[in-house]
């Protein structure tokens, strides 16, 4: 399999990075507008002859509130994104339990990485290891100072040199194509929205669990005023619906750039190692025992060469499975074995 058009792929991924940086803030701002429209834009102005209430929508009021909110949203998201973007390496390491791998500990891995980097004309990335007897690997980082290839101890012990070269070549291609930068951008923004969604969901759960809703309602009713508890609950439910919709669209955006990225990395890894069937053999072994099932964050799990299959799935991970970031492993193997 001959890997062609690498500069075209790099340029495409650079454009994707820019589009991601623009699309995610737009989704967040649009979500805020919808929330304000649903909570502040409608007013009941009377009743018709049949007793039905007449409601009007004040777009000018919504736009005024939205314009006042925009600076706070931009600053908040900007601070969150900057911190997450700069410290993504540490966060991914903490999530996967990765640690630096020294040359003395495993010279075999270092020799394979060095040889492939020389063949590809690349700078040597950092090398990390996850102490896991099962099989997986991933690449991460946003620049030369943070580019890292991470492997499990299982993949080091259970794959031969040719298979390891194919896997590491795959991960180096992600780095060479700037895929990791695109993925980190995706991880940060999806993380922002999923965190807000989880927080709002927990608020509603606690309101019912500890009686915050009912107590607020009864206090309000005793005062003869409108039910603050009902109003608060309704606003939170609307916020959850809006945030869930935003989460849906961010997943679509991520999905749009994910699958081709894996096929391109397979092609690049096959070219670097010079043995497509070795990479196919490695993928077959990894898919049978991918490990890293302890990873709770699906956005981090999308970095792996084969997506691990968690034993327990949360609501969000089940939702993510509808938009799998990895193509079918059997299809990847079939394509590699054609050459």
Phi, psi and omega in degrees: 000124182259129183266117184236165174070033184295318181293325176298317179295319178298314179297321179296318180291327174297319177294321178299322178299317180294317180297321178296316180299329180274320187289320182295313175299324179296320178297317180296315180294322177296323178296318178298319180297315180299317179299315179295323180296319182285332185261336184232350189273342185256142179220133175276122186251358179154195182229146179275186184294340181264002177089006178274139181290145178254123184241137177240151180253124181260089181294329180294323178294315180299314181297324179294313177299319183297317180297325177290331184276331187308311181301320180293320179295314182296316180295315181298311179295321180297316179296314180300313182296317181298314180297312181295321182293319182284329184251022183297325182298314180294322181293320179292319177300317180295323181290323184263346183077025181284151176221158179298142177253121181275157178297322181295324181291322182210079179297334180300313180296317180299319180295319180295315181297316180298315181297319180291323178295321177296316180296326182266359181065040184247158170285151181288123176279172171288158180235124177242163178223145173250126181285084181218125183289351180270184194247124170187170180198157176202160175246149180210172178116159182240349179203181184300331182283339185241354180301130185217139170252127182241133178232158174270159176296329180296319181291329177291323186274334191250355175252147175280176186299318180296318180293319177296322179298321178295317180295312181293324175299321175301313181291322177295326177294322175302318180292314183296325180275000183064024176298322184297325179295318178297317182293319179298318177301315178297315182300318183296311184288319176298323178297322178300309185291318180294326177295314178299318180297316178296319179298315180295319179298319179295325179298313179297318180299317181290328178298318179282323183293317185257007175076019180297324180292311183292320181293321178296320181295316183293321178298317181294319181295323181295331180279352179084004180265186177290159184281105177295325181298316179295317180297317179296315180298317180298319179296320180291319179297318177298318178298320178297316180298317180294317180293322177297321177295319177296320178298320178301313182289327176293325176294321177298319180296317179295318182297326184296337185246002193273309192293317179298327179302320181290319178297319179295321179291325175298316180296317179294319178296322178295323179291316183296316182276343178075014185212086181302324182292331177293319177293321177299317178297319179296317179297323179296317179293318182294318182296336177280343182203066189288338177066195179054031179292348180282352180289115183274338184267115180292331180293330175282322181298336180291347178287336189290154180295326171230125183297125178292154179256101181295147179288327179234135182244136174276177177301316183292320180292326176294321178295320180298327184297337176291342182233060186302132181278345181251137173292166180300128183298322179299323178292321177298318179295317181300318181294316181296322184282355175285346187244000000 
